[in-house]
């Protein structure tokens, strides 16, 4: 046996196996270097065995086993709860998506598909709120609305169908006409 073969046997086996192997024992008896390596490894194995023997657990083995089983059960329960909460979160996100985002997009699409137009009118006599109250019975279709500007601005914005906007123009021409009324006297 060569030194390389002896060291390879030491790297993969224990000292007890080397001691029972006749050719490795004979080689170590004739080679000082291999003999020194075998002694160092044997001392390290003895020290390790003594260290393991000196370790005394304060917890009995049965208690350690019970604790391990308890940890395993808690881990399984945690995984199950994690899966349940993940599914609940996914369901909540799906529900919020369908109720808020999808419905909002549908409502926007419906409003856009209703052939809505916008009219912004500058008022001469009426305030924005007065004009809004005056036209509100005529602006009733889905998506129709009127928006009053804050005073001192006299501006009214109306969204509605072309027929509704035509009616709004007629009403404003009739009731917000400085030539036909005395609204400029109150200013």
N, C-alpha and C positions, 0 to 999 in steps of 0.2 A: 504494500500500500504506500502511496506517495503522500506528501504533506497536503497537497490539494485535495486528494480524496478523503483524507482524515478530517480536514477542516470542513469539507462539504458534508460529511456525515455528522459533524458536530453542529453545523448550522441547521440541519433538518431533524435531528434526533436529540434524545436526552443523554445524559452522562451514563445512566444505567444501561442503555442500549450499547454504548461504546464499550463499556466495561465487559459486556458479554460477547462482543464481537472480537474474535481471536486475532484477526489480522490488524485491526485498529489498535488493540492492546499491545501487540508486539511492536508496532510502529511507534507508539508513544513511549515505549520502554527504550527505544534506540534514538529517538529524536527529542532533543531538549526543548525546542520551540513548541512543538505540538504537545508535549508533556506539560509545559507551563500553561498553555491555553486551556487544556483539560482541567488543570487544577483551579484556574481562575473561574471557569464556568461552574465547576463543582461547588466552589465556595459561594458563588452568586446564587446557585440553586438552593443551597442550604440556608443562606441568609433569607431568601424569599420564603422558604418553607417555614422558618422560625417566625417571620413577620406575620404570615397568615395564621400561624398557630397562636400568636399573641393577641390577635384581634378577637375580642369577645364581644358579641353583640349584647346590648342591654335589653334588647327585645327578643322574647322567645321566638323560635321558628314558626310556631303556630300562629302567633300574633302577626308576624311578618307576612305569612301567607294570607291571613284574613285581610290585612291592609291592602295587599296586592289585589285581591279579589274585589275589595271595595273600590279601589282606584279604577279597576277595569270596568266595573258597573257604572261608576260616575262618568267615565270617559264615553261609554256607550250611550248613556243618557244625554250627555252634552252633545254628542254627534246627532242624535235623534232630534233634540230640541233645536239645534242649529239648522237642521234640514227643514223642520217645521217653520221656524221663523223666516228662513230664506223663501220658502214657498208663500208664506203670508205676505212678506214684503213684495214679492213678485206679483201676487194677486192685487195688492193695494196699488202698486204702480200701474198695473193694467187697468184697474177700475178708475183711477184718477185720469189716466190717459183717455179712456173712452168717454168719461163723463165731462171732462173739461176741455181737453184739446180737440178731440174729434167733434164734439157737439159745437164747440166754438167755430171750428173750421166749416162745419155744415151750415151754421147760422150765417157766417160770412158769405159762403157760397150762395145761400138762398137770397140774401140781401142783394148780392151782386147780380143774381139772375133775375131780379124783379124789375129790371129796367128802371132803376132809380136814377134821378138826376138831382142836381143841387142848384139852388137859386140863392144868391145873396143880394139883399135889397137894402138900399139906404133909405131911411125913413125921414119924412119931412115933418110930420105932425105928431105921430104916435110914438110912444116909447117902444123899445124892443119887446118888453113884456106885454104891453097892451096889444101890439100887433100879433104876437104869438097867441094870446088868448082869443083874438078875433079870428085867426085862421085855423085854430086847432080842430074845430069840427069838420073841416074839409081835408085835413091831412091825417087819414086813418088807415091807410094800407100798411101791410107788413113792411117794416124797414123805414117807414116814413117818420119824420121827426122835424121839429123846429128848434132852433138854438138862438137864444137872445144874447146880445152883446151886453156887457156891463155898462151902466151909465158912466159917463155922459155920452157914450157912443149910441147912435140911433141906427143900429144895423141888425137885420134879422136874416138868419140863414135857414133855409128850408130844404129838406131832402124829401123827395116824393116822386110819384109817377108824373109823366108829362101832363096828364089831365089835371092832377092835383096842383101842379105848379101853374098851370094856366088859370085855374080858379083862384089861386093865391094872388097872382098878378091883378086879376079883375078886382078882388076885394081890396087890395092895397091901393089900386088906382081910384077906387070909389071912396075909401075912408081915410087915406093918407095923402090927400091931394091939397096942397097949400092954396091952389087957385080956387077950389070949390069950398073951402072951409075957412074958418077964422082961427086956425091953429097958430098962426104967426103972431097973433095979438097976445097970446099967453106966454110967449117966450121972453 
